[in-house]
Amino acid sequence: MVDYSTLSIVLTGLGIMGAIIYYTLNLRNATTARQAQVYAQIWDKFSSPEFFERFWETIDREWTDYDDYMEKYGSLRYSNQSQYARSVSVGTYYEGIGVLLKNGFIDAQPVADLLGTTITSWWEKTATFIYEYRVKNREPRGYIYAEYLYNQIKPIIEREHPELRT
């Protein structure tokens, strides 16, 4: 025969296990919901007409080297800082996403699904300038997270869309 104290201990243990399972499932659901919210915010900014205007401005630019770029599009060309900020906003957007990815706040696959070809197009267009920028301005960490983002997204794009390989 089972005494009441043993039954009480077993029921308490089962209650604690149930609470742990419930808490774990709620925590997992909350994490998924937070990630979905982050992806929605990334998409919201990305899908804005203003972002695409700046993105295509960047992609359509032509330059031969760092000095040529700075002469045509650099900060001294603009009469105020807001114009220059507009000029660099695409890169800083990708830099921010790279930080989130590097620190594990988001996963590469959804980012590749949402933004993949624009990330690769932007990096491949601007990489040589950025490499020179790092040297000439003694900023070895300039856009390192945008580069990290590219390096994480590019293999996914190539795996899923081999026709886009460069």
C-alpha positions in Angstrom: 0.0 0.0 0.0 1.2 3.5 -0.9 1.3 6.0 1.9 0.2 9.6 1.5 3.7 11.1 1.8 5.0 9.0 -1.0 2.0 9.9 -3.2 2.4 13.5 -2.3 6.1 13.4 -3.4 5.3 11.7 -6.7 2.5 14.1 -7.5 4.8 17.1 -6.6 7.5 15.7 -8.9 4.9 15.2 -11.8 3.7 18.8 -11.2 7.2 20.2 -11.4 7.9 18.1 -14.6 4.7 19.4 -16.1 5.6 23.0 -15.3 9.1 22.6 -16.8 7.7 21.1 -20.0 5.1 23.9 -20.2 7.7 26.6 -19.6 10.1 25.1 -22.2 7.4 25.0 -24.8 6.3 28.6 -24.1 9.9 29.7 -24.2 10.4 28.0 -27.6 7.3 29.6 -28.9 8.3 33.0 -27.7 11.7 32.7 -29.3 10.1 31.7 -32.6 7.7 34.6 -32.4 10.5 37.1 -31.6 12.6 35.8 -34.6 9.5 36.2 -36.8 9.1 39.7 -35.6 12.8 40.5 -36.4 12.4 39.0 -39.9 9.3 41.1 -40.4 11.1 44.3 -39.4 14.0 43.4 -41.7 11.5 42.8 -44.5 9.6 46.0 -43.8 12.7 48.2 -44.2 13.9 46.2 -47.1 10.7 46.3 -49.0 10.3 50.1 -48.7 10.6 52.2 -51.9 13.2 54.4 -50.2 15.5 51.4 -49.6 15.2 50.2 -53.2 15.9 53.7 -54.5 19.1 53.8 -52.5 19.9 50.2 -53.4 19.6 50.9 -57.2 21.5 54.1 -56.8 24.4 52.1 -55.4 24.2 49.3 -58.0 24.0 51.7 -60.9 27.1 53.6 -59.9 30.3 53.2 -62.0 33.8 53.8 -60.8 37.3 52.6 -61.5 38.9 52.7 -58.0 38.6 54.2 -54.6 39.7 57.7 -55.6 37.3 57.7 -58.5 34.5 56.6 -56.3 35.2 59.2 -53.7 35.4 61.9 -56.3 32.0 60.9 -57.8 30.1 59.8 -54.7 32.1 60.5 -51.6 31.2 62.6 -48.6 32.9 65.8 -50.0 30.8 65.6 -53.1 27.6 66.2 -51.0 26.6 69.6 -49.6 25.2 68.1 -46.5 25.6 65.0 -44.3 22.0 63.7 -45.0 22.9 63.2 -48.6 26.0 61.3 -47.7 24.0 59.2 -45.1 21.6 58.3 -47.9 24.6 57.2 -50.0 25.9 54.7 -47.4 22.6 53.6 -45.9 22.4 50.3 -47.9 25.8 49.2 -46.7 25.0 50.0 -43.1 21.7 48.2 -43.4 23.5 45.0 -44.5 26.1 45.6 -41.8 23.3 45.6 -39.2 21.9 42.3 -40.5 25.4 40.9 -40.5 25.7 41.7 -36.8 22.4 40.0 -36.0 23.5 36.9 -38.0 27.0 36.8 -36.5 25.6 36.9 -33.0 23.0 34.3 -33.5 19.9 36.5 -33.3 18.8 35.4 -36.7 19.5 32.5 -39.1 21.1 32.6 -42.5 18.4 30.7 -44.4 15.5 33.1 -43.9 17.8 36.0 -44.6 18.9 34.3 -47.8 15.2 33.7 -48.7 14.2 37.3 -48.1 17.2 39.3 -49.2 19.7 36.9 -50.8 20.3 38.2 -54.3 20.4 41.9 -53.2 23.0 41.1 -50.6 25.2 39.3 -53.1 24.7 41.9 -55.8 25.5 44.8 -53.4 28.6 43.1 -52.0 30.0 42.0 -55.4 29.4 45.6 -56.7 31.1 47.3 -53.7 33.7 44.9 -52.3 36.7 46.3 -54.1 35.8 49.8 -52.9 35.3 48.6 -49.4 38.6 46.7 -49.3 40.4 49.9 -50.5 38.3 52.0 -48.0 39.6 49.8 -45.1 43.2 50.4 -46.1 43.1 54.1 -47.0 41.0 55.0 -43.9 42.8 52.7 -41.6 39.5 51.0 -40.7 40.2 47.3 -41.0 36.8 46.5 -39.5 34.8 48.7 -42.0 31.8 46.7 -43.2 33.2 43.4 -41.8 29.7 42.3 -40.8 28.3 43.1 -44.3 31.1 40.9 -45.6 30.3 38.2 -43.1 26.7 38.4 -44.2 27.7 38.0 -47.8 30.0 35.0 -47.0 27.1 33.3 -45.1 24.5 34.0 -47.8 26.4 33.4 -51.0 26.8 29.6 -50.5 23.1 29.3 -49.8 22.2 31.2 -52.9 24.6 29.1 -55.0 23.3 25.8 -53.5 19.6 26.7 -54.1 20.1 28.6 -57.3 23.1 27.2 -59.2 22.1 29.3 -62.3 23.1 32.4 -60.3 26.7 31.3 -59.6 29.3 34.0 -60.5 
